[in-house]
Amino acid sequence: MATETPRWYTSSYSDNGGQCVQVATNLVATTGTIPVRDSKVPDGPALTLRAGAFSAFVAGLMGDGFGPA
């Protein structure tokens, strides 16, 4: 079991308007996952995504891969 603490950061693309998502990529090497949380609720729940799923999500955002449902 990993005992490493997430090191949270907010994207430099954030406009500091308070509507930010934070990620902790430092856990990828030990757990293979990336926790994601709402910056407005730092003590609230975090989603834990597998690294591949997170990468696919970011690629979709960057490439407009999420067309109409």
mmCIF file as Biopython writes it, N, C-alpha, C and O atoms, coordinates in Angstrom:
data_model
#
loop_
_atom_site.group_PDB
_atom_site.id
_atom_site.type_symbol
_atom_site.label_atom_id
_atom_site.label_alt_id
_atom_site.label_comp_id
_atom_site.label_asym_id
_atom_site.label_entity_id
_atom_site.label_seq_id
_atom_site.pdbx_PDB_ins_code
_atom_site.Cartn_x
_atom_site.Cartn_y
_atom_site.Cartn_z
_atom_site.occupancy
_atom_site.B_iso_or_equiv
_atom_site.auth_seq_id
_atom_site.auth_asym_id
_atom_site.pdbx_PDB_model_num
ATOM 1   N N  . MET A ? 1  ? 0.845   -1.179 0.000   1.0 0.0 1  A 1 
ATOM 2   C CA . MET A ? 1  ? 0.000   0.000  0.000   1.0 0.0 1  A 1 
ATOM 3   C C  . MET A ? 1  ? 0.891   1.243  0.000   1.0 0.0 1  A 1 
ATOM 4   O O  . MET A ? 1  ? 1.855   1.330  0.760   1.0 0.0 1  A 1 
ATOM 5   N N  . ALA A ? 2  ? 0.558   2.192  -0.853  1.0 0.0 2  A 1 
ATOM 6   C CA . ALA A ? 2  ? 1.332   3.427  -0.941  1.0 0.0 2  A 1 
ATOM 7   C C  . ALA A ? 2  ? 0.982   4.351  0.216   1.0 0.0 2  A 1 
ATOM 8   O O  . ALA A ? 2  ? -0.185  4.493  0.579   1.0 0.0 2  A 1 
ATOM 9   N N  . THR A ? 3  ? 1.981   4.962  0.777   1.0 0.0 3  A 1 
ATOM 10  C CA . THR A ? 3  ? 1.744   5.899  1.872   1.0 0.0 3  A 1 
ATOM 11  C C  . THR A ? 3  ? 2.076   7.324  1.447   1.0 0.0 3  A 1 
ATOM 12  O O  . THR A ? 3  ? 2.061   8.242  2.266   1.0 0.0 3  A 1 
ATOM 13  N N  . GLU A ? 4  ? 2.369   7.501  0.186   1.0 0.0 4  A 1 
ATOM 14  C CA . GLU A ? 4  ? 2.717   8.821  -0.322  1.0 0.0 4  A 1 
ATOM 15  C C  . GLU A ? 4  ? 1.491   9.738  -0.298  1.0 0.0 4  A 1 
ATOM 16  O O  . GLU A ? 4  ? 0.376   9.306  -0.592  1.0 0.0 4  A 1 
ATOM 17  N N  . THR A ? 5  ? 1.706   10.985 0.048   1.0 0.0 5  A 1 
ATOM 18  C CA . THR A ? 5  ? 0.641   11.980 0.105   1.0 0.0 5  A 1 
ATOM 19  C C  . THR A ? 5  ? 0.509   12.674 -1.243  1.0 0.0 5  A 1 
ATOM 20  O O  . THR A ? 5  ? 1.519   13.029 -1.850  1.0 0.0 5  A 1 
ATOM 21  N N  . PRO A ? 6  ? -0.715  12.876 -1.724  1.0 0.0 6  A 1 
ATOM 22  C CA . PRO A ? 6  ? -0.889  13.593 -2.987  1.0 0.0 6  A 1 
ATOM 23  C C  . PRO A ? 6  ? -0.336  15.018 -2.900  1.0 0.0 6  A 1 
ATOM 24  O O  . PRO A ? 6  ? -0.549  15.712 -1.906  1.0 0.0 6  A 1 
ATOM 25  N N  . ARG A ? 7  ? 0.361   15.440 -3.929  1.0 0.0 7  A 1 
ATOM 26  C CA . ARG A ? 7  ? 0.808   16.824 -4.053  1.0 0.0 7  A 1 
ATOM 27  C C  . ARG A ? 7  ? -0.081  17.473 -5.110  1.0 0.0 7  A 1 
ATOM 28  O O  . ARG A ? 7  ? 0.115   17.284 -6.310  1.0 0.0 7  A 1 
ATOM 29  N N  . TRP A ? 8  ? -1.048  18.230 -4.646  1.0 0.0 8  A 1 
ATOM 30  C CA . TRP A ? 8  ? -2.072  18.811 -5.510  1.0 0.0 8  A 1 
ATOM 31  C C  . TRP A ? 8  ? -1.550  20.029 -6.252  1.0 0.0 8  A 1 
ATOM 32  O O  . TRP A ? 8  ? -0.787  20.826 -5.707  1.0 0.0 8  A 1 
ATOM 33  N N  . TYR A ? 9  ? -1.975  20.161 -7.512  1.0 0.0 9  A 1 
ATOM 34  C CA . TYR A ? 9  ? -1.676  21.387 -8.243  1.0 0.0 9  A 1 
ATOM 35  C C  . TYR A ? 9  ? -2.829  21.726 -9.169  1.0 0.0 9  A 1 
ATOM 36  O O  . TYR A ? 9  ? -3.608  20.865 -9.577  1.0 0.0 9  A 1 
ATOM 37  N N  . THR A ? 10 ? -2.908  23.006 -9.484  1.0 0.0 10 A 1 
ATOM 38  C CA . THR A ? 10 ? -3.927  23.531 -10.381 1.0 0.0 10 A 1 
ATOM 39  C C  . THR A ? 10 ? -3.254  23.897 -11.684 1.0 0.0 10 A 1 
ATOM 40  O O  . THR A ? 10 ? -2.151  24.445 -11.677 1.0 0.0 10 A 1 
ATOM 41  N N  . SER A ? 11 ? -3.887  23.610 -12.786 1.0 0.0 11 A 1 
ATOM 42  C CA . SER A ? 11 ? -3.326  23.889 -14.102 1.0 0.0 11 A 1 
ATOM 43  C C  . SER A ? 11 ? -2.981  25.367 -14.272 1.0 0.0 11 A 1 
ATOM 44  O O  . SER A ? 11 ? -3.663  26.246 -13.745 1.0 0.0 11 A 1 
ATOM 45  N N  . SER A ? 12 ? -1.927  25.611 -15.005 1.0 0.0 12 A 1 
ATOM 46  C CA . SER A ? 12 ? -1.554  26.998 -15.323 1.0 0.0 12 A 1 
ATOM 47  C C  . SER A ? 12 ? -2.575  27.629 -16.270 1.0 0.0 12 A 1 
ATOM 48  O O  . SER A ? 12 ? -2.580  28.847 -16.445 1.0 0.0 12 A 1 
ATOM 49  N N  . TYR A ? 13 ? -3.435  26.819 -16.880 1.0 0.0 13 A 1 
ATOM 50  C CA . TYR A ? 13 ? -4.479  27.339 -17.752 1.0 0.0 13 A 1 
ATOM 51  C C  . TYR A ? 13 ? -5.678  27.867 -16.961 1.0 0.0 13 A 1 
ATOM 52  O O  . TYR A ? 13 ? -6.584  28.473 -17.535 1.0 0.0 13 A 1 
ATOM 53  N N  . SER A ? 14 ? -5.683  27.642 -15.674 1.0 0.0 14 A 1 
ATOM 54  C CA . SER A ? 14 ? -6.766  28.114 -14.827 1.0 0.0 14 A 1 
ATOM 55  C C  . SER A ? 14 ? -6.756  29.637 -14.790 1.0 0.0 14 A 1 
ATOM 56  O O  . SER A ? 14 ? -5.695  30.260 -14.753 1.0 0.0 14 A 1 
ATOM 57  N N  . ASP A ? 15 ? -7.937  30.223 -14.799 1.0 0.0 15 A 1 
ATOM 58  C CA . ASP A ? 15 ? -8.012  31.689 -14.758 1.0 0.0 15 A 1 
ATOM 59  C C  . ASP A ? 15 ? -8.169  32.219 -13.339 1.0 0.0 15 A 1 
ATOM 60  O O  . ASP A ? 15 ? -8.453  33.401 -13.143 1.0 0.0 15 A 1 
ATOM 61  N N  . ASN A ? 16 ? -7.986  31.345 -12.348 1.0 0.0 16 A 1 
ATOM 62  C CA . ASN A ? 16 ? -8.092  31.712 -10.935 1.0 0.0 16 A 1 
ATOM 63  C C  . ASN A ? 16 ? -9.464  32.239 -10.560 1.0 0.0 16 A 1 
ATOM 64  O O  . ASN A ? 16 ? -9.590  33.036 -9.630  1.0 0.0 16 A 1 
ATOM 65  N N  . GLY A ? 17 ? -10.499 31.801 -11.278 1.0 0.0 17 A 1 
ATOM 66  C CA . GLY A ? 17 ? -11.856 32.227 -10.977 1.0 0.0 17 A 1 
ATOM 67  C C  . GLY A ? 17 ? -12.530 31.370 -9.926  1.0 0.0 17 A 1 
ATOM 68  O O  . GLY A ? 17 ? -13.706 31.570 -9.625  1.0 0.0 17 A 1 
ATOM 69  N N  . GLY A ? 18 ? -11.804 30.421 -9.365  1.0 0.0 18 A 1 
ATOM 70  C CA . GLY A ? 18 ? -12.363 29.591 -8.314  1.0 0.0 18 A 1 
ATOM 71  C C  . GLY A ? 18 ? -13.048 28.329 -8.801  1.0 0.0 18 A 1 
ATOM 72  O O  . GLY A ? 18 ? -13.481 27.517 -7.984  1.0 0.0 18 A 1 
ATOM 73  N N  . GLN A ? 19 ? -13.158 28.142 -10.096 1.0 0.0 19 A 1 
ATOM 74  C CA . GLN A ? 19 ? -13.810 26.963 -10.663 1.0 0.0 19 A 1 
ATOM 75  C C  . GLN A ? 19 ? -12.738 26.017 -11.194 1.0 0.0 19 A 1 
ATOM 76  O O  . GLN A ? 19 ? -12.713 25.717 -12.387 1.0 0.0 19 A 1 
ATOM 77  N N  . CYS A ? 20 ? -11.867 25.554 -10.333 1.0 0.0 20 A 1 
ATOM 78  C CA . CYS A ? 20 ? -10.692 24.799 -10.753 1.0 0.0 20 A 1 
ATOM 79  C C  . CYS A ? 20 ? -10.757 23.336 -10.337 1.0 0.0 20 A 1 
ATOM 80  O O  . CYS A ? 20 ? -11.387 22.973 -9.344  1.0 0.0 20 A 1 
ATOM 81  N N  . VAL A ? 21 ? -10.094 22.522 -11.121 1.0 0.0 21 A 1 
ATOM 82  C CA . VAL A ? 21 ? -9.888  21.123 -10.803 1.0 0.0 21 A 1 
ATOM 83  C C  . VAL A ? 21 ? -8.415  20.966 -10.474 1.0 0.0 21 A 1 
ATOM 84  O O  . VAL A ? 21 ? -7.560  21.518 -11.166 1.0 0.0 21 A 1 
ATOM 85  N N  . GLN A ? 22 ? -8.115  20.225 -9.434  1.0 0.0 22 A 1 
ATOM 86  C CA . GLN A ? 22 ? -6.729  19.970 -9.062  1.0 0.0 22 A 1 
ATOM 87  C C  . GLN A ? 22 ? -6.424  18.495 -9.267  1.0 0.0 22 A 1 
ATOM 88  O O  . GLN A ? 22 ? -7.292  17.638 -9.100  1.0 0.0 22 A 1 
ATOM 89  N N  . VAL A ? 23 ? -5.178  18.211 -9.630  1.0 0.0 23 A 1 
ATOM 90  C CA . VAL A ? 23 ? -4.733  16.835 -9.820  1.0 0.0 23 A 1 
ATOM 91  C C  . VAL A ? 23 ? -3.456  16.608 -9.022  1.0 0.0 23 A 1 
ATOM 92  O O  . VAL A ? 23 ? -2.745  17.552 -8.676  1.0 0.0 23 A 1 
ATOM 93  N N  . ALA A ? 24 ? -3.182  15.346 -8.739  1.0 0.0 24 A 1 
ATOM 94  C CA . ALA A ? 24 ? -1.955  14.970 -8.027  1.0 0.0 24 A 1 
ATOM 95  C C  . ALA A ? 24 ? -1.273  13.874 -8.838  1.0 0.0 24 A 1 
ATOM 96  O O  . ALA A ? 24 ? -1.558  12.690 -8.656  1.0 0.0 24 A 1 
ATOM 97  N N  . THR A ? 25 ? -0.374  14.271 -9.731  1.0 0.0 25 A 1 
ATOM 98  C CA . THR A ? 25 ? 0.269   13.309 -10.618 1.0 0.0 25 A 1 
ATOM 99  C C  . THR A ? 25 ? 1.430   12.571 -9.961  1.0 0.0 25 A 1 
ATOM 100 O O  . THR A ? 25 ? 1.985   11.649 -10.558 1.0 0.0 25 A 1 
ATOM 101 N N  . ASN A ? 26 ? 1.805   12.954 -8.758  1.0 0.0 26 A 1 
ATOM 102 C CA . ASN A ? 26 ? 2.948   12.314 -8.104  1.0 0.0 26 A 1 
ATOM 103 C C  . ASN A ? 26 ? 2.676   10.866 -7.698  1.0 0.0 26 A 1 
ATOM 104 O O  . ASN A ? 26 ? 3.612   10.150 -7.340  1.0 0.0 26 A 1 
ATOM 105 N N  . LEU A ? 27 ? 1.436   10.421 -7.742  1.0 0.0 27 A 1 
ATOM 106 C CA . LEU A ? 27 ? 1.116   9.053  -7.327  1.0 0.0 27 A 1 
ATOM 107 C C  . LEU A ? 27 ? 1.135   8.048  -8.474  1.0 0.0 27 A 1 
ATOM 108 O O  . LEU A ? 27 ? 0.955   6.852  -8.244  1.0 0.0 27 A 1 
ATOM 109 N N  . VAL A ? 28 ? 1.348   8.511  -9.698  1.0 0.0 28 A 1 
ATOM 110 C CA . VAL A ? 28 ? 1.311   7.605  -10.845 1.0 0.0 28 A 1 
ATOM 111 C C  . VAL A ? 28 ? 2.337   6.486  -10.706 1.0 0.0 28 A 1 
ATOM 112 O O  . VAL A ? 28 ? 2.010   5.324  -10.950 1.0 0.0 28 A 1 
ATOM 113 N N  . ALA A ? 29 ? 3.550   6.804  -10.325 1.0 0.0 29 A 1 
ATOM 114 C CA . ALA A ? 29 ? 4.611   5.790  -10.252 1.0 0.0 29 A 1 
ATOM 115 C C  . ALA A ? 29 ? 4.320   4.713  -9.206  1.0 0.0 29 A 1 
ATOM 116 O O  . ALA A ? 29 ? 4.645   3.545  -9.421  1.0 0.0 29 A 1 
ATOM 117 N N  . THR A ? 30 ? 3.722   5.082  -8.095  1.0 0.0 30 A 1 
ATOM 118 C CA . THR A ? 30 ? 3.502   4.112  -7.022  1.0 0.0 30 A 1 
ATOM 119 C C  . THR A ? 30 ? 2.141   3.417  -7.078  1.0 0.0 30 A 1 
ATOM 120 O O  . THR A ? 30 ? 2.011   2.275  -6.637  1.0 0.0 30 A 1 
ATOM 121 N N  . THR A ? 31 ? 1.125   4.100  -7.619  1.0 0.0 31 A 1 
ATOM 122 C CA . THR A ? 31 ? -0.225  3.525  -7.607  1.0 0.0 31 A 1 
ATOM 123 C C  . THR A ? 31 ? -0.833  3.345  -8.993  1.0 0.0 31 A 1 
ATOM 124 O O  . THR A ? 31 ? -1.807  2.609  -9.150  1.0 0.0 31 A 1 
ATOM 125 N N  . GLY A ? 32 ? -0.264  4.013  -10.002 1.0 0.0 32 A 1 
ATOM 126 C CA . GLY A ? 32 ? -0.832  3.951  -11.343 1.0 0.0 32 A 1 
ATOM 127 C C  . GLY A ? 32 ? -2.095  4.773  -11.489 1.0 0.0 32 A 1 
ATOM 128 O O  . GLY A ? 32 ? -2.829  4.615  -12.465 1.0 0.0 32 A 1 
ATOM 129 N N  . THR A ? 33 ? -2.358  5.653  -10.525 1.0 0.0 33 A 1 
ATOM 130 C CA . THR A ? 33 ? -3.582  6.445  -10.532 1.0 0.0 33 A 1 
ATOM 131 C C  . THR A ? 33 ? -3.286  7.934  -10.388 1.0 0.0 33 A 1 
ATOM 132 O O  . THR A ? 33 ? -2.206  8.345  -9.964  1.0 0.0 33 A 1 
ATOM 133 N N  . ILE A ? 34 ? -4.297  8.729  -10.763 1.0 0.0 34 A 1 
ATOM 134 C CA . ILE A ? 34 ? -4.224  10.182 -10.621 1.0 0.0 34 A 1 
ATOM 135 C C  . ILE A ? 34 ? -5.484  10.650 -9.902  1.0 0.0 34 A 1 
ATOM 136 O O  . ILE A ? 34 ? -6.578  10.572 -10.460 1.0 0.0 34 A 1 
ATOM 137 N N  . PRO A ? 35 ? -5.342  11.135 -8.670  1.0 0.0 35 A 1 
ATOM 138 C CA . PRO A ? 35 ? -6.492  11.695 -7.965  1.0 0.0 35 A 1 
ATOM 139 C C  . PRO A ? 35 ? -6.860  13.071 -8.545  1.0 0.0 35 A 1 
ATOM 140 O O  . PRO A ? 35 ? -5.990  13.844 -8.948  1.0 0.0 35 A 1 
ATOM 141 N N  . VAL A ? 36 ? -8.149  13.351 -8.575  1.0 0.0 36 A 1 
ATOM 142 C CA . VAL A ? 36 ? -8.674  14.621 -9.093  1.0 0.0 36 A 1 
ATOM 143 C C  . VAL A ? 36 ? -9.673  15.132 -8.068  1.0 0.0 36 A 1 
ATOM 144 O O  . VAL A ? 36 ? -10.486 14.368 -7.548  1.0 0.0 36 A 1 
ATOM 145 N N  . ARG A ? 37 ? -9.609  16.438 -7.779  1.0 0.0 37 A 1 
ATOM 146 C CA . ARG A ? 37 ? -10.546 17.013 -6.800  1.0 0.0 37 A 1 
ATOM 147 C C  . ARG A ? 37 ? -10.960 18.424 -7.204  1.0 0.0 37 A 1 
ATOM 148 O O  . ARG A ? 37 ? -10.348 19.048 -8.072  1.0 0.0 37 A 1 
ATOM 149 N N  . ASP A ? 38 ? -11.994 18.900 -6.564  1.0 0.0 38 A 1 
ATOM 150 C CA . ASP A ? 38 ? -12.504 20.259 -6.739  1.0 0.0 38 A 1 
ATOM 151 C C  . ASP A ? 38 ? -11.687 21.181 -5.841  1.0 0.0 38 A 1 
ATOM 152 O O  . ASP A ? 38 ? -11.598 20.947 -4.636  1.0 0.0 38 A 1 
ATOM 153 N N  . SER A ? 39 ? -11.098 22.213 -6.405  1.0 0.0 39 A 1 
ATOM 154 C CA . SER A ? 39 ? -10.247 23.104 -5.613  1.0 0.0 39 A 1 
ATOM 155 C C  . SER A ? 39 ? -11.026 23.865 -4.545  1.0 0.0 39 A 1 
ATOM 156 O O  . SER A ? 39 ? -10.440 24.321 -3.563  1.0 0.0 39 A 1 
ATOM 157 N N  . LYS A ? 40 ? -12.338 24.009 -4.723  1.0 0.0 40 A 1 
ATOM 158 C CA . LYS A ? 40 ? -13.147 24.731 -3.747  1.0 0.0 40 A 1 
ATOM 159 C C  . LYS A ? 40 ? -13.433 23.892 -2.504  1.0 0.0 40 A 1 
ATOM 160 O O  . LYS A ? 40 ? -13.834 24.423 -1.468  1.0 0.0 40 A 1 
ATOM 161 N N  . VAL A ? 41 ? -13.225 22.570 -2.611  1.0 0.0 41 A 1 
ATOM 162 C CA . VAL A ? 41 ? -13.523 21.669 -1.507  1.0 0.0 41 A 1 
ATOM 163 C C  . VAL A ? 41 ? -12.301 20.759 -1.283  1.0 0.0 41 A 1 
ATOM 164 O O  . VAL A ? 41 ? -12.378 19.555 -1.527  1.0 0.0 41 A 1 
ATOM 165 N N  . PRO A ? 42 ? -11.189 21.323 -0.825  1.0 0.0 42 A 1 
ATOM 166 C CA . PRO A ? 42 ? -9.958  20.534 -0.708  1.0 0.0 42 A 1 
ATOM 167 C C  . PRO A ? 42 ? -10.044 19.380 0.282   1.0 0.0 42 A 1 
ATOM 168 O O  . PRO A ? 42 ? -9.276  18.425 0.170   1.0 0.0 42 A 1 
ATOM 169 N N  . ASP A ? 43 ? -10.948 19.441 1.237   1.0 0.0 43 A 1 
ATOM 170 C CA . ASP A ? 43 ? -11.108 18.341 2.185   1.0 0.0 43 A 1 
ATOM 171 C C  . ASP A ? 43 ? -12.212 17.379 1.775   1.0 0.0 43 A 1 
ATOM 172 O O  . ASP A ? 43 ? -12.520 16.425 2.489   1.0 0.0 43 A 1 
ATOM 173 N N  . GLY A ? 44 ? -12.805 17.644 0.608   1.0 0.0 44 A 1 
ATOM 174 C CA . GLY A ? 44 ? -13.879 16.785 0.118   1.0 0.0 44 A 1 
ATOM 175 C C  . GLY A ? 44 ? -13.348 15.572 -0.613  1.0 0.0 44 A 1 
ATOM 176 O O  . GLY A ? 44 ? -12.150 15.291 -0.584  1.0 0.0 44 A 1 
ATOM 177 N N  . PRO A ? 45 ? -14.240 14.857 -1.265  1.0 0.0 45 A 1 
ATOM 178 C CA . PRO A ? 45 ? -13.840 13.632 -1.958  1.0 0.0 45 A 1 
ATOM 179 C C  . PRO A ? 45 ? -12.980 13.922 -3.184  1.0 0.0 45 A 1 
ATOM 180 O O  . PRO A ? 45 ? -13.023 15.013 -3.751  1.0 0.0 45 A 1 
ATOM 181 N N  . ALA A ? 46 ? -12.215 12.936 -3.568  1.0 0.0 46 A 1 
ATOM 182 C CA . ALA A ? 46 ? -11.406 13.007 -4.790  1.0 0.0 46 A 1 
ATOM 183 C C  . ALA A ? 46 ? -11.729 11.790 -5.638  1.0 0.0 46 A 1 
ATOM 184 O O  . ALA A ? 46 ? -11.924 10.692 -5.118  1.0 0.0 46 A 1 
ATOM 185 N N  . LEU A ? 47 ? -11.784 11.994 -6.947  1.0 0.0 47 A 1 
ATOM 186 C CA . LEU A ? 47 ? -11.923 10.875 -7.867  1.0 0.0 47 A 1 
ATOM 187 C C  . LEU A ? 47 ? -10.530 10.312 -8.099  1.0 0.0 47 A 1 
ATOM 188 O O  . LEU A ? 47 ? -9.569  11.073 -8.212  1.0 0.0 47 A 1 
ATOM 189 N N  . THR A ? 48 ? -10.407 9.019  -8.169  1.0 0.0 48 A 1 
ATOM 190 C CA . THR A ? 48 ? -9.125  8.398  -8.460  1.0 0.0 48 A 1 
ATOM 191 C C  . THR A ? 48 ? -9.243  7.694  -9.805  1.0 0.0 48 A 1 
ATOM 192 O O  . THR A ? 48 ? -9.981  6.720  -9.954  1.0 0.0 48 A 1 
ATOM 193 N N  . LEU A ? 49 ? -8.501  8.207  -10.776 1.0 0.0 49 A 1 
ATOM 194 C CA . LEU A ? 49 ? -8.558  7.679  -12.135 1.0 0.0 49 A 1 
ATOM 195 C C  . LEU A ? 49 ? -7.287  6.910  -12.458 1.0 0.0 49 A 1 
ATOM 196 O O  . LEU A ? 49 ? -6.197  7.292  -12.030 1.0 0.0 49 A 1 
ATOM 197 N N  . ARG A ? 50 ? -7.426  5.837  -13.206 1.0 0.0 50 A 1 
ATOM 198 C CA . ARG A ? 50 ? -6.238  5.146  -13.695 1.0 0.0 50 A 1 
ATOM 199 C C  . ARG A ? 50 ? -5.518  6.080  -14.657 1.0 0.0 50 A 1 
ATOM 200 O O  . ARG A ? 50 ? -6.154  6.874  -15.350 1.0 0.0 50 A 1 
ATOM 201 N N  . ALA A ? 51 ? -4.198  5.985  -14.701 1.0 0.0 51 A 1 
ATOM 202 C CA . ALA A ? 51 ? -3.401  6.907  -15.502 1.0 0.0 51 A 1 
ATOM 203 C C  . ALA A ? 51 ? -3.827  6.893  -16.970 1.0 0.0 51 A 1 
ATOM 204 O O  . ALA A ? 51 ? -3.891  7.950  -17.598 1.0 0.0 51 A 1 
ATOM 205 N N  . GLY A ? 52 ? -4.115  5.730  -17.521 1.0 0.0 52 A 1 
ATOM 206 C CA . GLY A ? 52 ? -4.529  5.643  -18.922 1.0 0.0 52 A 1 
ATOM 207 C C  . GLY A ? 52 ? -5.853  6.338  -19.179 1.0 0.0 52 A 1 
ATOM 208 O O  . GLY A ? 52 ? -6.024  6.982  -20.215 1.0 0.0 52 A 1 
ATOM 209 N N  . ALA A ? 53 ? -6.788  6.217  -18.254 1.0 0.0 53 A 1 
ATOM 210 C CA . ALA A ? 53 ? -8.089  6.875  -18.398 1.0 0.0 53 A 1 
ATOM 211 C C  . ALA A ? 53 ? -7.933  8.387  -18.318 1.0 0.0 53 A 1 
ATOM 212 O O  . ALA A ? 53 ? -8.577  9.124  -19.065 1.0 0.0 53 A 1 
ATOM 213 N N  . PHE A ? 54 ? -7.074  8.849  -17.407 1.0 0.0 54 A 1 
ATOM 214 C CA . PHE A ? 54 ? -6.849  10.283 -17.291 1.0 0.0 54 A 1 
ATOM 215 C C  . PHE A ? 54 ? -6.194  10.819 -18.566 1.0 0.0 54 A 1 
ATOM 216 O O  . PHE A ? 54 ? -6.578  11.878 -19.063 1.0 0.0 54 A 1 
ATOM 217 N N  . SER A ? 55 ? -5.216  10.097 -19.091 1.0 0.0 55 A 1 
ATOM 218 C CA . SER A ? 55 ? -4.545  10.517 -20.334 1.0 0.0 55 A 1 
ATOM 219 C C  . SER A ? 55 ? -5.529  10.585 -21.496 1.0 0.0 55 A 1 
ATOM 220 O O  . SER A ? 55 ? -5.482  11.522 -22.294 1.0 0.0 55 A 1 
ATOM 221 N N  . ALA A ? 56 ? -6.416  9.603  -21.599 1.0 0.0 56 A 1 
ATOM 222 C CA . ALA A ? 56 ? -7.420  9.608  -22.667 1.0 0.0 56 A 1 
ATOM 223 C C  . ALA A ? 56 ? -8.375  10.785 -22.504 1.0 0.0 56 A 1 
ATOM 224 O O  . ALA A ? 56 ? -8.761  11.409 -23.492 1.0 0.0 56 A 1 
ATOM 225 N N  . PHE A ? 57 ? -8.756  11.090 -21.277 1.0 0.0 57 A 1 
ATOM 226 C CA . PHE A ? 57 ? -9.631  12.229 -21.013 1.0 0.0 57 A 1 
ATOM 227 C C  . PHE A ? 57 ? -8.967  13.537 -21.439 1.0 0.0 57 A 1 
ATOM 228 O O  . PHE A ? 57 ? -9.591  14.352 -22.119 1.0 0.0 57 A 1 
ATOM 229 N N  . VAL A ? 58 ? -7.718  13.745 -21.050 1.0 0.0 58 A 1 
ATOM 230 C CA . VAL A ? 58 ? -7.001  14.975 -21.413 1.0 0.0 58 A 1 
ATOM 231 C C  . VAL A ? 58 ? -6.818  15.049 -22.929 1.0 0.0 58 A 1 
ATOM 232 O O  . VAL A ? 58 ? -6.984  16.120 -23.512 1.0 0.0 58 A 1 
ATOM 233 N N  . ALA A ? 59 ? -6.483  13.942 -23.571 1.0 0.0 59 A 1 
ATOM 234 C CA . ALA A ? 59 ? -6.340  13.935 -25.034 1.0 0.0 59 A 1 
ATOM 235 C C  . ALA A ? 59 ? -7.659  14.303 -25.707 1.0 0.0 59 A 1 
ATOM 236 O O  . ALA A ? 59 ? -7.672  15.030 -26.700 1.0 0.0 59 A 1 
ATOM 237 N N  . GLY A ? 60 ? -8.759  13.803 -25.169 1.0 0.0 60 A 1 
ATOM 238 C CA . GLY A ? 60 ? -10.059 14.156 -25.710 1.0 0.0 60 A 1 
ATOM 239 C C  . GLY A ? 60 ? -10.366 15.634 -25.565 1.0 0.0 60 A 1 
ATOM 240 O O  . GLY A ? 60 ? -10.913 16.249 -26.480 1.0 0.0 60 A 1 
ATOM 241 N N  . LEU A ? 61 ? -10.023 16.202 -24.433 1.0 0.0 61 A 1 
ATOM 242 C CA . LEU A ? 61 ? -10.230 17.640 -24.220 1.0 0.0 61 A 1 
ATOM 243 C C  . LEU A ? 61 ? -9.393  18.469 -25.183 1.0 0.0 61 A 1 
ATOM 244 O O  . LEU A ? 61 ? -9.875  19.442 -25.764 1.0 0.0 61 A 1 
ATOM 245 N N  . MET A ? 62 ? -8.153  18.080 -25.342 1.0 0.0 62 A 1 
ATOM 246 C CA . MET A ? 62 ? -7.244  18.848 -26.197 1.0 0.0 62 A 1 
ATOM 247 C C  . MET A ? 62 ? -7.575  18.689 -27.675 1.0 0.0 62 A 1 
ATOM 248 O O  . MET A ? 62 ? -7.330  19.602 -28.464 1.0 0.0 62 A 1 
ATOM 249 N N  . GLY A ? 63 ? -8.126  17.544 -28.058 1.0 0.0 63 A 1 
ATOM 250 C CA . GLY A ? 63 ? -8.413  17.290 -29.460 1.0 0.0 63 A 1 
ATOM 251 C C  . GLY A ? 63 ? -9.869  17.412 -29.822 1.0 0.0 63 A 1 
ATOM 252 O O  . GLY A ? 63 ? -10.267 16.999 -30.911 1.0 0.0 63 A 1 
ATOM 253 N N  . ASP A ? 64 ? -10.687 17.973 -28.930 1.0 0.0 64 A 1 
ATOM 254 C CA . ASP A ? 64 ? -12.114 18.121 -29.153 1.0 0.0 64 A 1 
ATOM 255 C C  . ASP A ? 64 ? -12.733 16.758 -29.451 1.0 0.0 64 A 1 
ATOM 256 O O  . ASP A ? 64 ? -13.585 16.628 -30.330 1.0 0.0 64 A 1 
ATOM 257 N N  . GLY A ? 65 ? -12.290 15.743 -28.705 1.0 0.0 65 A 1 
ATOM 258 C CA . GLY A ? 65 ? -12.744 14.394 -28.929 1.0 0.0 65 A 1 
ATOM 259 C C  . GLY A ? 65 ? -14.065 14.052 -28.285 1.0 0.0 65 A 1 
ATOM 260 O O  . GLY A ? 65 ? -14.471 12.891 -28.316 1.0 0.0 65 A 1 
ATOM 261 N N  . PHE A ? 66 ? -14.751 15.017 -27.703 1.0 0.0 66 A 1 
ATOM 262 C CA . PHE A ? 66 ? -16.014 14.764 -27.044 1.0 0.0 66 A 1 
ATOM 263 C C  . PHE A ? 66 ? -17.130 15.473 -27.798 1.0 0.0 66 A 1 
ATOM 264 O O  . PHE A ? 66 ? -17.690 16.458 -27.317 1.0 0.0 66 A 1 
ATOM 265 N N  . GLY A ? 67 ? -17.442 14.972 -28.962 1.0 0.0 67 A 1 
ATOM 266 C CA . GLY A ? 67 ? -18.487 15.578 -29.785 1.0 0.0 67 A 1 
ATOM 267 C C  . GLY A ? 67 ? -19.844 15.457 -29.127 1.0 0.0 67 A 1 
ATOM 268 O O  . GLY A ? 67 ? -19.945 15.023 -27.979 1.0 0.0 67 A 1 
ATOM 269 N N  . PRO A ? 68 ? -20.890 15.838 -29.842 1.0 0.0 68 A 1 
ATOM 270 C CA . PRO A ? 68 ? -22.237 15.769 -29.288 1.0 0.0 68 A 1 
ATOM 271 C C  . PRO A ? 68 ? -22.591 14.360 -28.857 1.0 0.0 68 A 1 
ATOM 272 O O  . PRO A ? 68 ? -22.189 13.383 -29.488 1.0 0.0 68 A 1 
ATOM 273 N N  . ALA A ? 69 ? -23.338 14.268 -27.789 1.0 0.0 69 A 1 
ATOM 274 C CA . ALA A ? 69 ? -23.735 12.942 -27.261 1.0 0.0 69 A 1 
ATOM 275 C C  . ALA A ? 69 ? -24.809 12.328 -28.100 1.0 0.0 69 A 1 
ATOM 276 O O  . ALA A ? 69 ? -25.263 11.222 -27.809 1.0 0.0 69 A 1 
#
